[in-house]
Amino acid sequence: MKTISVVYRNRENLPAIIHLQENLEFIFENYVQIKNVFLDEIKDDEIIEGDVFLVIFEKMLGYLKKHIRNFDKIVIMTRGMDKKSISEIQKIPPNTNVLVVNDCYESTMQITFELNCLGFGHINFVPFVEKNDPYEYYKDITIAITPNEESLVPDFIEKITNIGYRQIGYDTFIKLMETGKLNHKLVNRNLIAHMNNIVEPNASFRKDYLNSYLKSEMLDKFIFNSKDAILLLDIDYNLVYSNHKMNKLLKTDNIVNENNINISEIDNKIYSFIINNDFESKLIELNGENYSTEKTTLKLIDQIVGYSIIFKNEKDIRDLEINLNDNLIKKGLYAKYTFKDIIHNSEGMKQCISIAKKASLTDYNVLIKGESGTGKELIAQSIHNFSNRSSMPFVAINCAALPESLLESELFGYESGSFTGANKHGKLGLFEQANKGTIFLDEIGDISHNLQSQLLRVIQERQVMRIGSDKLISIDVRIIVATNKNLEEEVSKGIFRNDLYFRLNVIPICMPPLKNRKDDILLICKDFLGDSYSDLTKNEKQLLINYDWPGNVRELESAANYYKTLRELPDYIINKNNRLYKSNTELITEVTLQIINANSHTYHGIGRTKILYELKSKGIIISDAEVRKLLQILKNRQYIEIRAGRSGCIITEQGIEYLNEKINN
């Protein structure tokens, strides 16, 4: 426990003395004992004892020279006001004369100075000096401010603003902490609470302390408690700092960080290891575990001043790598589909999947060829999930969707400040994100010659270099690419590099177009339609099978969504397959008129939806738009009436005559 000796002039103002003692005890709690010393009671030959000396006024120093041995242990007290008292002072009108009263002239001048520095310059503060007739000097003043010394205020003052005893300034406490080596966590906590309750002119001192404390706490939290072992040495390899993990490796928790302790004296194995220039490429075994080591030379401009060495546990590195991969998977960088998700019955797809499964069991590059919409990414994801990399990330990118410069930064990443608009922290490239997993490059035939060259280097060297960096990063990535172009033809034209093509085309997989997978069309359609599949007529199913599907599975999905919404096939499928409407318009007209006639006896007639259904049941498949046109033609011929609202269509007398004529003929 440290002793703080507080030196006062005398005992006359005991309430103020008790207040200041409580101030000190609140901050330092049980770390100190407070000893009050009174200048007028000190004997001529007496030496004041204490670890720190807190003096009320600077002018007392001259009297203390022969009573204190270590003058460097003296701290001059500063004071601050309680924040609550400030609001009362703010209510005083500008240019008002206000008497400032305290127990002595020095403290009165201190308060007057503080009030002016706190921004109350618009008030005329008048320091009170005791006179034989104070009324004669201060008769024009009606307001007084005092720190709990109301008894000293002249009787003629009409209003007294009592600001309470002033608190010890936070700069004083900081100096006491430094001088008395009292920088404890609890003391800092109490000081911060104290700072929040008082105001002082020297606000920058408070800000500097808080910033310094925060930085110190952060260093203590993140460095001392780091999972890595951290060692800081001077130029001669003398110990400057070691964190908790390093102390464990050095087999001591009580290292004194003094410059005369050389690391070789503590652990010669570590010293011998780190002085070698090539040690960073090797592992060192400490306490039965392997550590990789990173050494950084610390310089002041061009002068070496020391070294920082970080020891990383090999197991921690592996765990971190696994956690990073887990996070990538959570971000959606994973393969959703497997071979079981591929709906098929055609021989072409069976053969395709057979090849893909065999490719999955290797790490060879795969080139998937096929028209747009055939499901190339579905195959790529299935290969990944069937492989021994299935627990690692699956990263996919469409190379045709991005301009060259952006695609390059996405694939290879970049360092901070590499180009205008770059993330200030830099960015991991997709190859790095896919490490230990699979990267899928769709539309590979659309990349530029520059990117082709870079991709070839990555495949050959299994290393990437971020934009703006000169450091090569080793990667372990399975590469699958896809294209809807004829790359052999692109190679012959010089558009695609032949050496890259041969590197990618190790295992080619050809996806058959949907028009060559007739056995799969209705199976896939059933999956898309769900319960709505049962609404398809035999003729509609035949239309789906007969259609060429230039957009492949993607187009089939769109057609299914259209059917679920409108309960009819899209016009382009009907018009492509059904020639009945174009060649037998009159026949469809007659059949439609018969349907309307059969339903004209009802109150509401018949609507378009029911007409479509009735036509479909008779094997005539036309779209809603075509029915609308047909009804308009019948109306123009005055064969039917089209009523507003839900009444639908009914046949007219002319329509009945037309039908009878057709039947008789």
C-alpha positions as CSV (number, residue, x, y, z in Angstrom):
1,M,0.0,0.0,0.0
2,K,1.3,3.4,-1.0
3,T,1.1,6.6,1.1
4,I,-0.1,9.9,-0.3
5,S,0.8,12.8,2.0
6,V,-1.5,15.8,1.3
7,V,0.0,19.1,2.4
8,Y,-2.5,21.8,3.5
9,R,-1.7,25.3,5.0
10,N,-3.7,24.6,8.2
11,R,-6.7,22.8,9.6
12,E,-9.1,25.7,9.5
13,N,-11.4,24.3,6.8
14,L,-11.9,20.7,8.0
15,P,-15.1,20.0,5.9
16,A,-13.1,20.9,2.7
17,I,-10.2,18.7,3.9
18,I,-12.5,15.7,4.5
19,H,-14.1,16.3,1.1
20,L,-10.7,16.1,-0.6
21,Q,-9.7,13.0,1.4
22,E,-12.9,11.3,0.3
23,N,-12.1,12.3,-3.3
24,L,-8.7,10.5,-3.0
25,E,-10.2,7.4,-1.3
26,F,-12.9,7.1,-4.0
27,I,-10.2,6.9,-6.8
28,F,-7.5,4.8,-5.1
29,E,-9.6,2.8,-2.7
30,N,-7.4,0.3,-0.8
31,Y,-4.3,0.9,-2.8
32,V,-3.3,3.9,-0.7
33,Q,-3.5,5.4,2.7
34,I,-4.0,9.2,3.0
35,K,-1.8,11.2,5.4
36,N,-2.8,14.9,6.0
37,V,0.0,17.2,6.8
38,F,-0.4,20.9,7.9
39,L,2.3,23.4,7.0
40,D,1.8,25.4,10.2
41,E,2.3,22.3,12.4
42,I,5.6,21.0,10.8
43,K,8.6,21.3,13.0
44,D,11.8,22.9,11.6
45,D,13.7,19.7,11.4
46,E,10.8,17.4,10.5
47,I,10.9,15.3,7.3
48,I,7.6,14.4,5.8
49,E,7.3,10.8,4.8
50,G,5.3,9.4,1.9
51,D,5.4,7.8,-1.6
52,V,3.8,10.8,-3.2
53,F,3.2,14.3,-1.9
54,L,0.1,16.2,-3.0
55,V,0.5,20.0,-2.4
56,I,-2.6,22.3,-2.4
57,F,-0.8,25.5,-3.7
58,E,2.3,25.9,-5.7
59,K,3.5,28.8,-3.5
60,M,3.9,26.3,-0.7
61,L,6.9,24.6,-2.4
62,G,9.4,27.1,-1.0
63,Y,8.5,26.1,2.6
64,L,8.7,22.4,1.8
65,K,12.3,22.3,0.5
66,K,13.8,21.2,3.7
67,H,10.9,18.9,4.7
68,I,10.7,16.7,1.6
69,R,13.7,14.7,0.3
70,N,12.4,13.8,-3.1
71,F,10.9,16.8,-4.9
72,D,10.2,14.7,-8.0
73,K,7.5,13.0,-6.0
74,I,5.5,16.2,-5.5
75,V,2.2,16.8,-7.4
76,I,0.5,20.2,-7.4
77,M,-3.3,19.8,-6.9
78,T,-5.6,21.1,-9.5
79,R,-9.4,21.3,-9.0
80,G,-12.5,21.0,-11.2
81,M,-16.2,21.8,-10.7
82,D,-19.1,19.4,-10.5
83,K,-21.1,19.3,-13.8
84,K,-24.3,19.8,-11.9
85,S,-23.2,23.2,-10.7
86,I,-22.5,24.5,-14.2
87,S,-26.2,24.7,-15.1
88,E,-26.9,27.2,-12.3
89,I,-24.1,29.5,-13.5
90,Q,-25.4,29.3,-17.1
91,K,-28.6,30.9,-15.9
92,I,-26.8,34.2,-14.9
93,P,-27.5,36.9,-17.5
94,P,-24.5,38.3,-19.6
95,N,-22.5,41.2,-18.3
96,T,-23.6,40.6,-14.7
97,N,-21.1,41.3,-12.0
98,V,-20.7,38.2,-9.8
99,L,-18.7,38.0,-6.6
100,V,-16.5,34.9,-6.2
101,V,-16.0,33.9,-2.6
102,N,-13.8,31.2,-1.1
103,D,-11.8,30.5,2.1
104,C,-8.6,32.2,0.9
105,Y,-7.4,34.5,-1.8
106,E,-5.4,31.8,-3.7
107,S,-8.4,29.5,-4.0
108,T,-10.7,32.5,-4.9
109,M,-8.4,33.4,-7.8
110,Q,-8.3,29.7,-8.9
111,I,-12.1,29.5,-9.1
112,T,-12.2,32.8,-11.0
113,F,-9.7,31.7,-13.5
114,E,-11.4,28.3,-14.0
115,L,-14.8,29.9,-14.6
116,N,-13.4,32.2,-17.3
117,C,-11.6,29.2,-18.9
118,L,-14.8,27.2,-18.9
119,G,-16.5,29.7,-21.3
120,F,-18.2,32.0,-18.9
121,G,-16.3,35.1,-20.2
122,H,-19.6,36.9,-20.7
123,I,-20.0,37.2,-16.9
124,N,-17.9,39.6,-14.9
125,F,-16.4,37.5,-12.1
126,V,-15.1,39.7,-9.2
127,P,-12.7,37.9,-6.7
128,F,-13.7,38.7,-3.2
129,V,-11.0,40.2,-1.0
130,E,-11.8,40.7,2.7
131,K,-12.2,44.4,3.5
132,N,-13.1,46.4,6.6
133,D,-16.2,47.6,4.8
134,P,-17.0,45.2,1.9
135,Y,-20.3,47.0,1.1
136,E,-18.3,50.1,0.1
137,Y,-16.4,48.0,-2.5
138,Y,-19.1,45.5,-3.7
139,K,-22.4,47.4,-3.1
140,D,-23.3,47.2,-6.8
141,I,-23.1,43.3,-6.8
142,T,-26.1,41.3,-5.9
143,I,-25.0,37.7,-6.9
144,A,-22.2,35.6,-5.4
145,I,-20.7,32.2,-6.3
146,T,-19.1,30.1,-3.6
147,P,-17.9,26.5,-3.1
148,N,-19.7,25.7,0.1
149,E,-18.4,28.9,1.9
150,E,-21.7,30.7,2.2
151,S,-20.8,32.0,5.7
152,L,-18.0,34.1,4.1
153,V,-20.4,35.8,1.7
154,P,-21.3,39.4,2.7
155,D,-24.8,39.9,4.1
156,F,-25.9,42.4,1.5
157,I,-25.6,39.8,-1.4
158,E,-29.2,39.0,-2.5
159,K,-28.5,35.6,-4.3
160,I,-25.9,33.0,-3.5
161,T,-25.1,30.2,-6.0
162,N,-23.4,27.4,-4.1
163,I,-21.4,25.3,-6.5
164,G,-20.3,22.9,-3.8
165,Y,-16.8,21.8,-2.9
166,R,-14.6,21.5,-5.9
167,Q,-13.2,18.1,-6.9
168,I,-9.6,17.1,-7.4
169,G,-8.7,17.5,-11.1
170,Y,-8.3,14.5,-13.2
171,D,-4.8,15.6,-14.4
172,T,-3.8,15.6,-10.7
173,F,-5.0,12.0,-10.3
174,I,-3.1,10.9,-13.5
175,K,0.1,12.5,-12.1
176,L,-0.5,10.7,-8.8
177,M,-0.9,7.4,-10.6
178,E,2.3,7.9,-12.6
179,T,4.4,9.2,-9.7
180,G,3.1,6.6,-7.2
181,K,3.0,3.7,-9.7
182,L,-0.7,3.3,-9.0
183,N,-1.8,2.5,-12.6
184,H,-4.3,-0.3,-11.6
185,K,-7.4,-1.3,-13.6
186,L,-9.8,-0.4,-10.7
187,V,-8.1,3.0,-10.3
188,N,-8.5,3.7,-14.0
189,R,-12.1,2.7,-13.8
190,N,-12.8,5.0,-10.9
191,L,-10.9,7.9,-12.6
192,I,-13.1,7.5,-15.7
193,A,-16.2,7.7,-13.6
194,H,-14.8,10.8,-11.9
195,M,-14.0,12.4,-15.2
196,N,-17.6,12.0,-16.3
197,N,-18.8,14.1,-13.3
198,I,-16.5,17.1,-13.4
199,V,-15.5,19.8,-15.8
200,E,-12.0,21.3,-16.1
201,P,-10.5,23.9,-18.5
202,N,-7.9,21.4,-19.7
203,A,-10.3,19.2,-21.7
204,S,-7.5,17.9,-24.0
205,F,-5.8,16.3,-21.0
206,R,-8.9,14.2,-20.4
207,K,-9.1,13.3,-24.1
208,D,-5.4,12.3,-24.3
209,Y,-5.8,10.1,-21.2
210,L,-8.9,8.3,-22.4
211,N,-7.3,7.7,-25.9
212,S,-4.1,6.4,-24.2
213,Y,-6.0,4.2,-21.8
214,L,-8.1,2.7,-24.6
215,K,-5.1,1.9,-26.7
216,S,-3.3,0.4,-23.7
217,E,-6.4,-1.8,-22.9
218,M,-6.7,-2.9,-26.5
219,L,-3.0,-3.8,-26.6
220,D,-3.4,-5.7,-23.4
221,K,-6.5,-7.5,-24.6
222,F,-5.4,-8.4,-28.1
223,I,-1.7,-8.8,-27.7
224,F,-1.1,-10.1,-24.2
225,N,-4.0,-12.6,-24.5
226,S,-3.3,-13.4,-28.2
227,K,-3.4,-17.1,-29.3
228,D,0.0,-16.3,-31.0
229,A,3.2,-16.1,-29.0
230,I,4.7,-12.7,-29.4
231,L,8.2,-11.6,-28.7
232,L,9.7,-8.1,-28.9
233,L,13.4,-7.8,-28.9
234,D,15.9,-4.9,-29.3
235,I,18.6,-4.8,-31.9
236,D,20.9,-7.0,-29.6
237,Y,18.1,-9.5,-29.0
238,N,17.5,-8.3,-25.5
239,L,14.0,-8.9,-24.2
240,V,11.6,-5.9,-24.4
241,Y,8.2,-7.6,-24.2
242,S,6.7,-11.1,-24.3
243,N,3.0,-11.9,-24.0
244,H,1.3,-14.6,-22.0
245,K,1.5,-17.3,-24.7
246,M,5.2,-16.6,-25.2
247,N,5.9,-16.8,-21.5
248,K,4.4,-20.3,-21.5
249,L,6.7,-21.3,-24.3
250,L,9.6,-19.9,-22.4
251,K,8.4,-21.9,-19.4
252,T,8.1,-18.9,-17.1
253,D,5.2,-16.5,-16.2
254,N,7.4,-14.0,-14.4
255,I,9.9,-12.7,-17.0
256,V,11.2,-9.2,-16.1
257,N,11.3,-7.3,-19.3
258,E,14.6,-5.5,-18.8
259,N,17.0,-4.7,-21.6
260,N,19.9,-6.6,-20.1
261,I,18.1,-9.9,-20.4
262,N,19.1,-11.5,-23.6
263,I,16.8,-14.1,-25.2
264,S,19.7,-16.5,-25.5
265,E,19.9,-16.6,-21.7
266,I,16.2,-17.5,-21.4
267,D,15.9,-20.0,-24.3
268,N,19.0,-20.6,-26.5
269,K,17.0,-22.9,-28.9
270,I,14.7,-20.0,-29.8
271,Y,17.6,-17.6,-30.1
272,S,19.6,-20.0,-32.4
273,F,16.5,-20.5,-34.5
274,I,15.5,-16.8,-35.1
275,I,19.0,-15.4,-35.9
276,N,19.1,-17.5,-39.0
277,N,18.0,-15.7,-42.2
278,D,15.9,-18.6,-43.6
279,F,14.1,-19.7,-40.4
280,E,10.7,-18.4,-41.6
281,S,10.5,-21.3,-44.1
282,K,10.9,-23.9,-41.3
283,L,9.0,-25.1,-38.3
284,I,10.3,-25.1,-34.7
285,E,9.2,-27.6,-32.1
286,L,8.5,-26.1,-28.7
287,N,7.0,-28.0,-25.8
288,G,6.1,-30.9,-28.2
289,E,4.2,-28.7,-30.7
290,N,5.2,-27.2,-34.1
291,Y,5.2,-23.5,-34.6
292,S,5.7,-21.4,-37.8
293,T,7.5,-18.1,-37.1
294,E,7.3,-14.7,-38.6
295,K,10.0,-12.1,-38.0
296,T,9.6,-8.4,-38.6
297,T,12.5,-5.9,-38.5
298,L,11.5,-2.7,-36.7
299,K,13.0,0.5,-38.1
300,L,13.1,4.1,-37.2
301,I,13.4,5.6,-40.7
302,D,16.6,3.7,-41.8
303,Q,17.9,2.6,-38.4
304,I,17.1,-0.9,-37.1
305,V,15.9,-0.7,-33.5
306,G,14.6,-4.2,-32.9
307,Y,12.6,-7.2,-34.0
308,S,9.1,-8.6,-33.4
309,I,8.7,-12.3,-33.7
310,I,5.4,-14.1,-33.8
311,F,5.1,-17.8,-33.2
312,K,1.9,-19.5,-34.6
313,N,0.9,-22.9,-33.5
314,E,0.6,-25.3,-36.5
315,K,-2.7,-26.7,-35.1
316,D,-4.1,-23.2,-34.6
317,I,-3.4,-22.4,-38.3
318,R,-5.2,-25.5,-39.4
319,D,-8.2,-24.8,-37.2
320,L,-8.3,-21.2,-38.5
321,E,-8.3,-22.6,-42.0
322,I,-11.2,-24.9,-41.2
323,N,-13.2,-22.1,-39.6
324,L,-12.6,-19.8,-42.5
325,N,-13.9,-22.5,-44.9
326,D,-17.0,-23.0,-42.7
327,N,-17.7,-19.2,-42.8
328,L,-17.4,-19.3,-46.6
329,I,-19.9,-22.1,-46.7
330,K,-22.2,-20.0,-44.6
331,K,-21.9,-17.2,-47.1
332,G,-23.4,-19.4,-49.8
333,L,-20.1,-20.6,-51.3
334,Y,-21.1,-24.2,-51.3
335,A,-22.6,-26.7,-53.8
336,K,-26.3,-27.2,-53.3
337,Y,-27.0,-30.0,-55.9
338,T,-25.9,-33.6,-56.2
339,F,-26.3,-36.2,-58.9
340,K,-29.5,-37.4,-57.2
341,D,-31.0,-34.0,-58.0
342,I,-30.5,-34.4,-61.8
343,I,-33.9,-35.7,-63.2
344,H,-33.2,-37.9,-66.2
345,N,-34.1,-41.1,-67.9
346,S,-32.4,-40.6,-71.3
347,E,-29.3,-42.5,-72.3
348,G,-27.5,-39.3,-73.1
349,M,-27.7,-38.0,-69.6
350,K,-27.0,-41.4,-68.1
351,Q,-23.7,-41.5,-70.0
352,C,-23.0,-37.9,-69.0
353,I,-23.5,-38.5,-65.3
354,S,-21.4,-41.7,-65.5
355,I,-18.4,-39.8,-66.8
356,A,-19.0,-37.0,-64.2
357,K,-19.0,-39.4,-61.3
358,K,-15.7,-40.9,-62.5
359,A,-14.2,-37.4,-62.8
360,S,-15.3,-36.6,-59.3
361,L,-12.9,-39.2,-57.9
362,T,-10.0,-37.3,-59.3
363,D,-8.6,-33.8,-59.1
364,Y,-8.2,-33.3,-62.8
365,N,-9.6,-30.3,-64.5
366,V,-13.0,-30.8,-66.1
367,L,-14.4,-29.0,-69.2
368,I,-18.3,-29.1,-69.4
369,K,-19.6,-28.3,-72.9
370,G,-23.2,-27.7,-73.7
371,E,-25.8,-25.2,-74.9
372,S,-27.1,-22.5,-72.5
373,G,-29.6,-23.8,-70.0
374,T,-28.6,-27.5,-70.2
375,G,-27.6,-27.5,-66.5
376,K,-23.8,-27.3,-66.7
377,E,-23.5,-25.8,-63.2
378,L,-25.7,-28.6,-61.9
379,I,-23.2,-31.1,-63.1
380,A,-20.3,-29.0,-61.7
381,Q,-21.9,-28.8,-58.2
382,S,-22.6,-32.6,-58.3
383,I,-19.0,-33.3,-59.2
384,H,-17.9,-31.3,-56.2
385,N,-20.3,-32.9,-53.8
386,F,-19.3,-36.4,-55.0
387,S,-15.6,-35.7,-54.5
388,N,-13.4,-35.7,-51.4
389,R,-13.6,-31.9,-51.4
390,S,-17.3,-31.8,-50.7
391,S,-16.9,-30.3,-47.2
392,M,-14.9,-27.4,-48.6
393,P,-16.1,-24.3,-50.5
394,F,-17.6,-24.4,-53.9
395,V,-17.1,-21.0,-55.6
396,A,-18.8,-20.2,-58.9
397,I,-18.5,-17.2,-61.2
398,N,-19.9,-16.3,-64.6
399,C,-16.9,-15.0,-66.6
400,A,-19.1,-13.4,-69.2
401,A,-21.0,-11.3,-66.7
402,L,-18.1,-9.0,-65.7
403,P,-15.7,-6.7,-67.6
404,E,-12.1,-7.9,-67.7
405,S,-10.7,-5.6,-65.0
406,L,-13.4,-6.5,-62.5
407,L,-13.2,-10.2,-63.3
408,E,-9.4,-10.1,-62.7
409,S,-9.8,-8.5,-59.3
410,E,-12.6,-11.0,-58.4
411,L,-10.5,-14.0,-59.4
412,F,-7.2,-13.1,-58.0
413,G,-8.0,-10.5,-55.3
414,Y,-6.1,-7.3,-54.6
415,E,-4.1,-5.4,-52.0
416,S,-5.3,-2.2,-50.4
417,G,-4.9,0.9,-52.6
418,S,-4.3,-1.2,-55.7
419,F,-6.6,0.9,-57.9
420,T,-9.2,3.6,-57.7
421,G,-12.3,2.4,-55.9
422,A,-10.5,-0.6,-54.3
423,N,-11.6,-1.6,-50.8
424,K,-9.2,0.0,-48.4
425,H,-8.6,-3.3,-46.7
426,G,-7.9,-5.2,-50.0
427,K,-9.9,-8.3,-51.0
428,L,-9.5,-12.1,-51.2
429,G,-9.8,-13.5,-54.7
430,L,-12.1,-16.3,-55.5
431,F,-9.2,-18.7,-56.0
432,E,-8.1,-18.1,-52.4
433,Q,-11.7,-18.4,-51.1
434,A,-12.0,-21.7,-52.9
435,N,-8.8,-23.1,-51.4
436,K,-9.1,-26.8,-50.6
437,G,-12.4,-26.8,-52.5
438,T,-13.6,-26.3,-56.1
439,I,-13.8,-23.2,-58.3
440,F,-16.3,-23.3,-61.2
441,L,-15.6,-20.8,-64.1
442,D,-18.7,-20.6,-66.3
443,E,-18.6,-19.2,-69.8
444,I,-14.8,-19.7,-69.9
445,G,-14.8,-19.1,-73.6
446,D,-15.5,-15.4,-73.1
447,I,-12.4,-14.4,-71.1
448,S,-9.7,-12.2,-72.7
449,H,-6.2,-13.3,-73.8
450,N,-4.7,-11.5,-70.8
451,L,-6.9,-13.5,-68.4
452,Q,-6.3,-16.7,-70.3
453,S,-2.5,-16.2,-69.7
454,Q,-3.1,-15.6,-66.0
455,L,-5.3,-18.6,-65.7
456,L,-2.8,-20.8,-67.4
457,R,-0.1,-19.7,-64.9
458,V,-2.5,-20.5,-62.0
459,I,-3.1,-24.0,-63.4
460,Q,0.6,-24.6,-64.0
461,E,2.0,-23.1,-60.8
462,R,-1.0,-23.6,-58.4
463,Q,-0.3,-20.1,-57.1
464,V,-2.0,-16.8,-57.4
465,M,-0.8,-13.2,-57.0
466,R,-3.1,-10.5,-55.9
467,I,-3.3,-7.3,-57.9
468,G,-0.8,-4.8,-56.3
469,S,1.2,-7.5,-54.6
470,D,4.5,-9.2,-55.5
471,K,3.8,-12.2,-53.2
472,L,2.8,-15.6,-54.6
473,I,0.1,-17.4,-52.6
474,S,-0.1,-21.2,-52.9
475,I,-3.5,-22.7,-53.5
476,D,-5.1,-26.1,-53.7
477,V,-8.1,-25.8,-55.9
478,R,-10.1,-28.2,-58.2
479,I,-10.9,-26.3,-61.4
480,I,-14.1,-27.0,-63.4
481,V,-15.0,-24.8,-66.4
482,A,-17.9,-24.7,-68.7
483,T,-18.7,-23.1,-72.1
484,N,-21.5,-23.0,-74.7
485,K,-19.0,-22.2,-77.4
486,N,-17.0,-24.5,-79.7
487,L,-13.6,-24.1,-78.1
488,E,-11.9,-26.2,-80.7
489,E,-13.1,-23.8,-83.3
490,E,-12.1,-20.8,-81.1
491,V,-8.6,-22.3,-80.8
492,S,-8.3,-22.7,-84.6
493,K,-9.3,-19.0,-85.0
494,G,-6.7,-17.9,-82.5
495,I,-9.4,-16.6,-80.1
496,F,-8.7,-19.1,-77.4
497,R,-5.2,-20.3,-76.4
498,N,-4.5,-23.8,-77.4
499,D,-2.2,-24.5,-74.4
500,L,-5.0,-23.4,-72.0
501,Y,-7.6,-25.4,-73.8
502,F,-5.5,-28.6,-73.5
503,R,-4.9,-27.8,-69.8
504,L,-8.7,-27.4,-69.2
505,N,-9.9,-30.2,-71.5
506,V,-8.5,-33.0,-69.4
507,I,-11.9,-34.6,-68.8
508,P,-14.5,-33.3,-71.2
509,I,-18.2,-33.8,-70.4
510,C,-20.7,-33.0,-73.1
511,M,-24.2,-32.0,-72.0
512,P,-26.9,-33.1,-74.5
513,P,-29.5,-30.5,-75.4
514,L,-33.1,-31.0,-74.2
515,K,-34.3,-31.7,-77.7
516,N,-32.1,-34.8,-77.7
517,R,-33.5,-35.9,-74.3
518,K,-37.1,-36.6,-75.2
519,D,-37.4,-39.1,-72.4
520,D,-36.5,-36.4,-69.9
521,I,-38.9,-33.6,-70.9
522,L,-42.0,-34.7,-69.2
523,L,-40.1,-35.9,-66.1
524,I,-38.5,-32.5,-65.7
525,C,-41.8,-30.8,-66.5
526,K,-43.5,-32.8,-63.8
527,D,-40.9,-31.7,-61.2
528,F,-41.5,-28.0,-62.2
529,L,-45.3,-28.2,-62.3
530,G,-45.9,-30.3,-59.2
531,D,-49.6,-30.9,-58.7
532,S,-50.4,-28.8,-61.8
533,Y,-48.9,-31.6,-64.0
534,S,-52.1,-33.6,-63.8
535,D,-53.9,-30.8,-65.6
536,L,-51.9,-31.3,-68.7
537,T,-53.9,-33.0,-71.5
538,K,-52.4,-35.7,-73.7
539,N,-52.2,-33.2,-76.6
540,E,-50.4,-30.6,-74.4
541,K,-47.8,-33.3,-73.3
542,Q,-47.2,-34.2,-76.9
543,L,-46.7,-30.5,-77.8
544,L,-44.0,-30.3,-75.0
545,I,-42.3,-33.4,-76.4
546,N,-42.4,-32.2,-80.0
547,Y,-41.0,-28.7,-79.2
548,D,-37.3,-28.1,-79.9
549,W,-36.5,-26.2,-76.6
550,P,-33.7,-23.9,-77.9
551,G,-33.4,-22.6,-74.3
552,N,-33.2,-26.1,-72.9
553,V,-34.1,-26.8,-69.3
554,R,-34.2,-23.1,-68.4
555,E,-36.9,-22.5,-71.1
556,L,-38.8,-25.6,-69.9
557,E,-38.9,-24.1,-66.4
558,S,-40.2,-20.8,-67.8
559,A,-42.9,-22.6,-69.8
560,A,-44.0,-24.5,-66.6
561,N,-44.2,-21.3,-64.6
562,Y,-46.4,-19.8,-67.4
563,Y,-48.7,-22.8,-67.3
564,K,-49.0,-22.8,-63.5
565,T,-50.1,-19.1,-63.7
566,L,-52.4,-19.1,-66.8
567,R,-53.3,-22.7,-67.1
568,E,-52.2,-22.9,-70.8
569,L,-49.0,-23.4,-72.7
570,P,-47.2,-20.3,-74.1
571,D,-48.1,-19.2,-77.6
572,Y,-44.6,-20.0,-79.0
573,I,-45.0,-23.6,-78.1
574,I,-48.5,-23.9,-79.4
575,N,-47.8,-22.0,-82.7
576,K,-44.6,-24.0,-83.3
577,N,-46.4,-27.3,-83.0
578,N,-50.1,-26.9,-83.7
579,R,-50.8,-26.2,-87.4
580,L,-54.5,-26.9,-86.9
581,Y,-55.4,-23.3,-86.2
582,K,-53.7,-21.9,-89.3
583,S,-54.9,-24.5,-91.8
584,N,-58.5,-25.1,-90.4
585,T,-59.6,-21.7,-89.1
586,E,-63.2,-22.4,-90.2
587,L,-63.3,-25.7,-88.5
588,I,-62.2,-24.2,-85.2
589,T,-64.7,-21.4,-85.7
590,E,-67.5,-23.9,-86.1
591,V,-66.4,-25.9,-83.1
592,T,-66.2,-22.8,-81.0
593,L,-69.6,-21.7,-82.1
594,Q,-71.0,-25.1,-81.2
595,I,-69.5,-24.8,-77.7
596,I,-71.1,-21.4,-77.2
597,N,-74.4,-22.6,-78.5
598,A,-74.4,-25.6,-76.1
599,N,-73.9,-23.1,-73.2
600,S,-76.2,-20.3,-74.3
601,H,-79.2,-21.6,-72.4
602,T,-77.4,-20.7,-69.2
603,Y,-78.0,-17.4,-67.6
604,H,-74.3,-16.4,-67.8
605,G,-73.5,-17.9,-71.2
606,I,-69.8,-19.1,-71.4
607,G,-66.5,-17.4,-70.7
608,R,-63.1,-17.6,-72.5
609,T,-61.6,-19.9,-69.8
610,K,-64.3,-22.5,-70.3
611,I,-64.1,-22.2,-74.1
612,L,-60.4,-22.9,-73.9
613,Y,-61.1,-26.0,-71.7
614,E,-63.8,-27.3,-74.0
615,L,-61.5,-26.8,-77.1
616,K,-58.7,-28.6,-75.4
617,S,-60.9,-31.6,-74.5
618,K,-61.7,-31.8,-78.3
619,G,-58.0,-31.9,-79.1
620,I,-57.8,-28.2,-80.3
621,I,-55.1,-26.3,-78.4
622,I,-54.9,-22.6,-79.0
623,S,-53.9,-19.8,-76.7
624,D,-56.0,-17.4,-74.7
625,A,-55.0,-14.5,-77.1
626,E,-56.1,-16.6,-80.1
627,V,-59.5,-17.3,-78.5
628,R,-59.9,-13.6,-77.8
629,K,-59.3,-12.9,-81.5
630,L,-61.7,-15.7,-82.6
631,L,-64.5,-14.4,-80.4
632,Q,-64.0,-10.9,-81.8
633,I,-64.4,-12.3,-85.3
634,L,-67.6,-14.1,-84.4
635,K,-68.9,-11.0,-82.8
636,N,-68.1,-8.9,-85.9
637,R,-70.0,-11.5,-88.0
638,Q,-72.9,-11.1,-85.5
639,Y,-72.8,-14.8,-84.7
640,I,-72.4,-14.1,-80.9
641,E,-72.9,-11.4,-78.3
642,I,-70.1,-10.7,-75.8
643,R,-71.6,-9.5,-72.6
644,A,-69.8,-7.3,-70.1
645,G,-68.6,-8.6,-66.7
646,R,-69.1,-12.3,-65.9
647,S,-72.0,-12.9,-68.3
648,G,-69.7,-14.3,-71.0
649,C,-70.7,-15.2,-74.6
650,I,-74.1,-16.3,-76.0
651,I,-75.0,-17.3,-79.6
652,T,-77.3,-15.1,-81.8
653,E,-80.0,-16.0,-84.3
654,Q,-77.4,-15.4,-87.1
655,G,-75.0,-17.8,-85.3
656,I,-77.7,-20.5,-85.1
657,E,-78.5,-20.1,-88.8
658,Y,-74.8,-20.3,-89.6
659,L,-74.5,-23.6,-87.6
660,N,-77.6,-25.1,-89.2
661,E,-76.3,-24.3,-92.6
662,K,-73.0,-25.9,-91.9
663,I,-74.7,-29.0,-90.5
664,N,-77.0,-29.3,-93.5
665,N,-74.1,-29.0,-95.9
